[in-house]
Amino acid sequence: MSNKETKTDVILIGAGIMSATLGTLLKELVPEWEVKVFEKLETAGEESSNEWNNAGTGHAALCELNYTEQKPDGSVDISKAIKINEQFQLSMQFWSYLVKRKLIHNPKDFIMPLPHMSMVQGEENVAYLKNRFEAMSKNPLFKGMEFSDDHGKLLEWIPLIMEGRSVNEAIAATKIDAGTDVNFGALTRMLFDHLKAKNVDVKYKHSVENINRTSDDAWELKIKNLVSGNIERHKAKFVFIGGGGGSLHLLQKSGIPEGKHIGGFPVSGIFMVCKNKDVIEQQHAKVYGKAKVGAPPMSVPHLDTRFIDNKKSLLFGPFAGFSPKFLKTGSLFDLVTSVKPNNVLTMLAAGAKEMSLTKYLIQQVLLSKEQRMEELREFIPNAKAEDWDLVVAGQRVQVIKDTEAGKGTLQFGTEVITSADGSIAALLGASPGASTAVHVMLEVINKCFPEHVKKWEPKIKEMIPSYGMSLMENPELLHEVKTSTAKTLGLSASEKKELAFS
Ligand SMILES: Cc1cc2nc3c(=O)[nH]c(=O)nc-3n(C[C@H](O)[C@H](O)[C@H](O)COP(=O)(O)OP(=O)(O)OC[C@H]3O[C@@H](n4cnc5c(N)ncnc54)[C@H](O)[C@@H]3O)c2cc1C
């Protein structure tokens, strides 16, 4: 056992999209800072950020109905959708900057243009979708959205979904061509290649086991080299815990008071993947439906065209499920060992409140293939079981904390937890997820480096022209940003991408 000890400016734990984004931002802002990354798996982007572990939706709130709730008077509140769209625009601008500067290449390897659609059935839902369309289509952020409840039009848009339906069925959809499919796994790997080229020391097969504050105001990490079995100790002035589902345990180990009274609840995901080329070819959109009553927002069913490895695929899901693991490669003891004296009451309160969710998740785990096919047939009436296989997706650990809404409240968003002195930050939660990585990492930078942010602002604005501004309130800037990012990322109609569909 060696006891090697080193000290650096920044340590990023985990090689997912969040660490990749923070590392890349910091290397642009302060190239001279020394950055190290420790990842317990063999390569980058193998957990939730991997292309097969998430749905690859560039979440801009164009199609996700859980961001646009119906108010009691029937009108639709689009404020959440506006917020998420604005956040996604920050990611688009940053990715564009990286492509323009040739820091990453071939945007078609990580982002593709793809219509985003919402689809609902039943009179009541059709009325809701129409109200939502009316509220959204007036907003410049959602320009270009179309609505139809005409079977002929819908057949043109979504032939696979419309075939085999009665002409009397009340069904409607909205469509917006400005949507995207994002391969977050490919993007994560590209960003790590770029970080290595910038002399960032990325250590794979290194598991962070403990985090302690030292007397010289640094953080000391106890790290196990999983190849040699040696224990290493590395010190840093600033630590980002970007361990995905592994972040809660690491936050607890840091002992910071801000990390207390917080728990985690894992929700797993399963997709159905189509293996019939003819069926795959009939769909060219992401089509989001409405969540079932009692279902958590992250299990809204959707039928997605995906572009993975230059190949068109078709996935349906995710079906939610329950596993006590916090990472797909995690341990069955993750949930139990996350319960500490300081969060046990919070966890128990959540357990009592969320019995129906737990029941729902267990029911989902027990679904047979034929029962899953029945859910798929709500989208594709003629779907055949032999055309579809099951694939296990990533784990999402939802945050449980005490809020004004009560003790042990389950959160469906993302939480950045930082120490009072800004020397350590952790990211918990997974929604809207990778799409808003740039917004969330800018939040980390603002909270942890307030003394530098003023000086860094011109560079941040160079990378992200709309930083600190509302695009909705600046239609000219919105137009400029959208045109420029679409051109650079190859998303505009004139930039049609060549794809070898196989
Ligand atoms: C089913 C599903 C569907 C999703 N769909 C979408 C979508 O359509 N669009 C979207 O934007 N987002 C989506 N998300 C969310 C998105 O995938 C996540 O928000 C994002 O990938 C999280 O990135 P991360 O870097 O925080 O975590 P991860 O990608 O999980 O990376 C964390 C890394 O930390 C490592 N690690 C953990 N503990 C340690 C340790 N102790 N020592 C060293 N390394 C450690 C892990 O091995 C892992 O590589 C989805 C997620 C799931 C599960």
PDBQT file of the ligand as one rigid body, heavy atoms in Angstrom, charges set to zero:
ROOT
HETATM    1  C1  LIG A 601     -33.474   6.815 -17.570  1.00  0.00    +0.000 C 
HETATM    2  C2  LIG A 601     -32.876   8.190 -17.664  1.00  0.00    +0.000 A 
HETATM    3  C3  LIG A 601     -33.262   9.047 -18.683  1.00  0.00    +0.000 A 
HETATM    4  C4  LIG A 601     -32.700  10.338 -18.766  1.00  0.00    +0.000 A 
HETATM    5  N1  LIG A 601     -33.027  11.119 -19.839  1.00  0.00    +0.000 NA
HETATM    6  C5  LIG A 601     -32.446  12.321 -19.976  1.00  0.00    +0.000 A 
HETATM    7  C6  LIG A 601     -32.706  13.090 -21.133  1.00  0.00    +0.000 A 
HETATM    8  O1  LIG A 601     -33.434  12.670 -22.027  1.00  0.00    +0.000 OA
HETATM    9  N2  LIG A 601     -32.112  14.308 -21.227  1.00  0.00    +0.000 N 
HETATM   10  C7  LIG A 601     -31.303  14.792 -20.245  1.00  0.00    +0.000 A 
HETATM   11  O2  LIG A 601     -30.828  15.917 -20.389  1.00  0.00    +0.000 OA
HETATM   12  N3  LIG A 601     -31.026  14.080 -19.136  1.00  0.00    +0.000 NA
HETATM   13  C8  LIG A 601     -31.568  12.849 -18.987  1.00  0.00    +0.000 A 
HETATM   14  N4  LIG A 601     -31.284  12.091 -17.881  1.00  0.00    +0.000 N 
HETATM   15  C9  LIG A 601     -30.462  12.648 -16.798  1.00  0.00    +0.000 C 
HETATM   16  C10 LIG A 601     -28.978  12.641 -17.150  1.00  0.00    +0.000 C 
HETATM   17  O3  LIG A 601     -28.600  11.387 -17.667  1.00  0.00    +0.000 OA
HETATM   18  C11 LIG A 601     -28.171  12.972 -15.899  1.00  0.00    +0.000 C 
HETATM   19  O4  LIG A 601     -28.650  14.159 -15.319  1.00  0.00    +0.000 OA
HETATM   20  C12 LIG A 601     -26.686  13.181 -16.181  1.00  0.00    +0.000 C 
HETATM   21  O5  LIG A 601     -26.167  12.188 -17.023  1.00  0.00    +0.000 OA
HETATM   22  C13 LIG A 601     -25.944  13.209 -14.868  1.00  0.00    +0.000 C 
HETATM   23  O6  LIG A 601     -24.582  13.419 -15.131  1.00  0.00    +0.000 OA
HETATM   24  P1  LIG A 601     -23.536  13.318 -13.959  1.00  0.00    +0.000 P 
HETATM   25  O7  LIG A 601     -22.240  13.702 -14.523  1.00  0.00    +0.000 OA
HETATM   26  O8  LIG A 601     -24.039  14.059 -12.774  1.00  0.00    +0.000 OA
HETATM   27  O9  LIG A 601     -23.595  11.770 -13.513  1.00  0.00    +0.000 OA
HETATM   28  P2  LIG A 601     -23.075  10.438 -14.217  1.00  0.00    +0.000 P 
HETATM   29  O10 LIG A 601     -23.103  10.500 -15.682  1.00  0.00    +0.000 OA
HETATM   30  O11 LIG A 601     -23.815   9.317 -13.569  1.00  0.00    +0.000 OA
HETATM   31  O12 LIG A 601     -21.555  10.398 -13.807  1.00  0.00    +0.000 OA
HETATM   32  C14 LIG A 601     -21.135  10.228 -12.470  1.00  0.00    +0.000 C 
HETATM   33  C15 LIG A 601     -19.798   9.517 -12.498  1.00  0.00    +0.000 C 
HETATM   34  O13 LIG A 601     -19.253   9.505 -11.194  1.00  0.00    +0.000 OA
HETATM   35  C16 LIG A 601     -18.618   8.258 -10.976  1.00  0.00    +0.000 C 
HETATM   36  N5  LIG A 601     -18.520   8.029  -9.533  1.00  0.00    +0.000 N 
HETATM   37  C17 LIG A 601     -19.544   7.878  -8.661  1.00  0.00    +0.000 A 
HETATM   38  N6  LIG A 601     -19.061   7.710  -7.420  1.00  0.00    +0.000 NA
HETATM   39  C18 LIG A 601     -17.701   7.764  -7.514  1.00  0.00    +0.000 A 
HETATM   40  C19 LIG A 601     -16.637   7.625  -6.571  1.00  0.00    +0.000 A 
HETATM   41  N7  LIG A 601     -16.866   7.398  -5.267  1.00  0.00    +0.000 N 
HETATM   42  N8  LIG A 601     -15.361   7.724  -7.020  1.00  0.00    +0.000 NA
HETATM   43  C20 LIG A 601     -15.090   7.959  -8.352  1.00  0.00    +0.000 A 
HETATM   44  N9  LIG A 601     -16.071   8.063  -9.268  1.00  0.00    +0.000 NA
HETATM   45  C21 LIG A 601     -17.347   7.971  -8.862  1.00  0.00    +0.000 A 
HETATM   46  C22 LIG A 601     -19.539   7.279 -11.691  1.00  0.00    +0.000 C 
HETATM   47  O14 LIG A 601     -18.888   6.065 -11.994  1.00  0.00    +0.000 OA
HETATM   48  C23 LIG A 601     -19.926   8.065 -12.937  1.00  0.00    +0.000 C 
HETATM   49  O15 LIG A 601     -19.059   7.823 -14.020  1.00  0.00    +0.000 OA
HETATM   50  C24 LIG A 601     -31.789  10.779 -17.778  1.00  0.00    +0.000 A 
HETATM   51  C25 LIG A 601     -31.388   9.924 -16.762  1.00  0.00    +0.000 A 
HETATM   52  C26 LIG A 601     -31.900   8.630 -16.701  1.00  0.00    +0.000 A 
HETATM   53  C27 LIG A 601     -31.426   7.707 -15.641  1.00  0.00    +0.000 C 
ENDROOT
TORSDOF 0
